[in-house]
C-alpha cells in the first residue's frame, strides 16, 4: 500500500520530466551511434584505399625486381654453357648460385606479402607434375652437388593434373629446399607423388638429416619462426627468413589442402595433400584467355 501511495504522490509534471529525460538520453545515444557509424565508414574507405595502394605497390616492386633478375638468370645460364678457364668457370657458378638463392628468397617475400594482402586467387591450368618437379630440382642443383645428395623421384601419375602451377611451384620449391638444406651430406632425398581415392594429390618429401623437435610442431608453420632442430656436426649452416613453411601451409589451404610432417630419429617427411580440379576448369580458363585475345585484336584492328 505504501508503494502505491508513493506512486500516486508523483505529479504529472515529474513524470513528464522523467519521460523527457529518457527521450533526450535516447536521442543522444542515437546521435553518438550515428557519429561512430560515420567514423567507421570513413575508416573502412581509407582501409580499402590503403589496400589498393598496397596491392599496386607490391605489383610494382615485383616487376622492378623480377624483370632484371629473370634477365640475369638467363644470362648466367648462357654464360655457364661457355667453357672458360677453371677460375672463370668457378666465378660463373658462384654468380649463378647466388642469383638462384636471391630469386628464391624474393619469391618467398613477394608470396608472403600477397598472402597478407589476400591476393592469392587460384589460376587453374594443366600441369605435368614430373616436369614441374624436375624443373624445381634443377634450380637447387648447386645445393644438391655441394652435399652430394641422391634424389629419388617416384611420380605415379599417368595424366596431367589441373591445379595452380605457380602455387605448386612455390610449395614444392620450399619443401625441396628445406629437404636439401637440412640433409646430411651423401644421403637421399625422396619425393613420392600420387592421387588418392578422393582425387586429391598427395606429395611427400623425405630427407635424412636434422629433425624438428616435437615440441615445436605447433609453431613450425608460423611466419618468421625458425624452430629448433636436433642438430648435428654434419650439417652446414642454413640461411632463410623463416617464411617457407608458413607459405606452404597458406598456399596448400588456398588449394583446399593441408600440410603436415612426421619425423623419426634422423628422417623427416613433409606431406602435402590438396584437391585436384576438373579438366573443365582449365579448359574454361584457356577459352576465356583466347576470347580476351581475340577481343583485343579486334579492337586494335578497328583502331588501326
Secondary structure, 3 states (H helix, E strand, C coil): CHHHHHHHHCCHHHHHHHHHHHHHHHHHHHHHHHHHHHHHHHHHHHHHHHHHHHHHHHHHHHHHHHHHHHHHHHHHHHHHHCCCCHHHHHHHHHHHHHHHHHHHHHHHHHHHHHHHHCCCCCCEEEECHHHHHHHHHHHCHHHHHHHCCEEEEEECCCCCEEEEHHHHHHHHHHHHHHHHHHECCCCEEEEEEEECCCCEEEEEEEEEECCECHHHCCCCCCCCCCCCECCCCCCCCCCCCCCHHHHHHHHHHHCCEEEEEEECCCEEEEEEEEECCCHHHHHHHHHHHHHHHHHHHHHHHHHC
